[in-house]
Structures are given as structure tokens and as C-alpha cells.
Amino acid sequence: MVQTSHRTAPSPNPERSLTARQREILRLVLQEYIRTGQPVGSQALVDRYRLPYSSATVRNEFASLTQAGYLTQPHTSAGRIPTPRAYRFLVQHLDALGAPPLRLQEAVRQRLRPESRAQDWLVQAAEVLAEQTHAAAWVTPPRLEQARCQSVRLLPWEGQRVLVLVLLPGGWMHQRVVTLSRRIPPSRLAEWQRYLTDRCRGRTARELASLPPPQDPDVRRLWEVVLDEVDRAQSGSEAPLYRRGLHYLVFTEAAPRAVRVLEEGARLRHILRRVAARLPVGEVYVLIGGTEEAPEELQGCAFIVGRYGARAPATGFLGVVGPLRMPYNETVPAVRFVSRWLTRLFSES
């Protein structure tokens, strides 16, 4: 059995007051509601799971769990449905998850191959997660956690244009073609290359911005490009987001907010900033909308995020978002498996 680790935000109201029987009944209500989407009645629960208590006893426990905020009743004659706090309880007690379904493992091995391009890995990761979890999946490219310029290369391009290569730790590179005011001979470009490398090596974008700019207009232009590329590597603001499976959200209560999160990069970055500090590579974090730890953007949604590590010091995020009523015991291991597979691919590439 493969063990998995996952995290949720610390609960301000731990469920220590629940009895063992209440925990069992709450777990079964969650399981049944996730399966059917219908309010769960006490007699139906006793019959389906052959519980050793009467339906009257279960009804009494339903009342206690409702008073504690774990269940709610649409109307007096209906059964009970779980609240967001109940889903948080479920996720916090996924103590020993096994491996994800074999079908997902096989799909990942077949479609995320070492010989493919890195961009293809990210696209396929999003597609496999969406197809296998029946939820909207997303993947961000890896970005440097601490971008420092390592060296600068200047290569003649065409006419007055120069190719600027900014090398960063871990083998990462940003490049841009710049048009200068005049054609620069290769010997002069080599001088400027040494000058920029000596001036930029080991510095972040903030540190570079604090230095006085060069006096020569063309060197200053090259200097500004280097600064901009280091800053872009750090912020990741222009990084694409690979999204798949939005159609799985159709007709779910999570659709409006979930789609908005995936379409508006600022909202997603806001959520990822909340979890980044507490989410090591290879672990999974679950946010349950409607509870204290989740931002308002996720009201009515479940947001499962994993972190994968590329060549240090770069990492990316991936995950799924969907309605609260999702099979967490399968989805959480799936996100974890794909994140670890991506980690291996980027580490060995």
C-alpha cells in the first residue's frame, strides 16, 4: 500500500468532541451523499450499511451532528446533507490513502513520456487529471522561486538586432531579441557581455534595479532587458495556465466560481500564494470552500492542489477544482501521483 501525505489548513474547531459512533455515521453520510447526491435518511443508512443501531438512534445522532454544524436538513421531512465543515472533516481524516486507480497510473505512464517536450508534459498532465477525476484540472509551468542572474550572453542576430540570453540557476534561460541603435561588432558585443555578466551575476531583479543604469543608450537597453527577464522569471506573471475539463463543471453548483478562478490568473495566484508556504513538493493541499481556511473565491468549491519540483530551485503547481461532492479518496491520490511523476520527469530531463 502506497502511503500519501496531504494537508488541510489547521482547523480552529477540531472534531475532538465527536464520539466514535458520530464519526462513523458522519463518514457514511458523506460517502452516501457523494455517491448519490441525494439527502441521506436514517433508515436508508441503516439498511445499506447494515448498521448495528436502530434508525431512531441514527436520527438522534443526525440531530447532534446537525447542531454541531456537520449536517443540514433541506426541510423537515428530508434526510441530511453534509456541510462544508463535514467535507473538511472527511479530508482531514484521509489518513492512509492508497495508490490512485490503475487506469490513471497507466494513462500517466503512456502519455507523459520522458522523450516528449516539457510543454507536452504539462498539457498531458492536465488532460489526464481531468479525464480520470472528472473535474476541471489545471497545471502551471515551473517557475523559479528565487531568480538570480547567473550570466548574460549576447549574440549577433540580424543587422542591428542582438539575441540576449539570460541564464538563471538550475539551467533555466530566458531570451529576447533586441534592436539597437546601430550594428555592433562582435568584439564590442563580447565586451558588453562581460560587463553585464559581471554586473548582474548573483543578483535578483530588486538588487539589479537598485544599481545605476549604464550611460551608453544601447548598453542601457540591454541592461533593462536583463532586469526585465530576471523579474519575469521571478514573478511568473506571464506564464500560461494549462486548463482541461471545464465541461465537467457544467450543471454543478461550483461552476461559476470555479470557472472564474481558472480564467482569471490573479485569483488563482492569490489562492496559490495562500498555500505555497505550507505545501512542500510532493504533497497535496485541500481547500474546502465555505470553511474558515478557504478564500471567498472558492465558496462552494473543493480545490485540490499539488506541487511538483523541477530542477532546483523551480517548482510548479497542479490540481483540480470542482464541487464539494467529489470522491476525495481517489482524487487526492491522483493529484499526488501526477505531481510526483512531473517531478521525476523534470528532474531527469
KABEL-V356432 format. One line per field, one symbol per residue. ss: DSSP state (H for helix, E for strand, - for the rest). phi: phi as a letter, one per 40 degrees, with the letter a starting at -180 (. if undefined). A space follows every 50 residues. Layout:
BEGIN
ss = ???
phi = ???
END
This chain:
BEGIN
ss = -----EEE------HHH--HHHHHHHHHHHHHHHHH---E-HHHHHHHH- ----HHHHHHHHHHHHH---EEE------EEE-HHHHHHHHH-------- -HHHHHHHHHH------HHHHHHHHHHHHHHHH--EEEEE--EE----EE EEEEEE----EEEEEEEEHHHEEEEEEEE------HHHHHHHHHHHHHHH ----HHHHH-------HHHHHHHHHHHHHHHHHHH-----EEEE-HHHH- ----HHHHHHHHH-HHHHHHHHHHHH-------EEEEE-------HHH-- EEEEEEEEE----EEEEEEEEEE----HHHHHHHHHHHHHHHHHHHHH-
phi = .ccbbabbcdccbccccccccccccccccccccccbgbdbccccccccbf ccbccccccccdccccccgcbbbdaccccbbccdccccddccbccbcccc dcccdcccccbbcdcccdccdcccccccccccbfacbaabccbccacbcb abbbbdbbfccbcbbbcbdggcabaacbcccacbcdcccccccccccccb dgbcccccccccccccdccccccccddccccccccgcbccbcbagccccd gbccddcccccccbdcccccccccbdcbbcdgbbbbbbcgbcccccdbdg bbbbbbbbbcddbbabbaibbacdcbcccbccccccccccccdcccccc
END
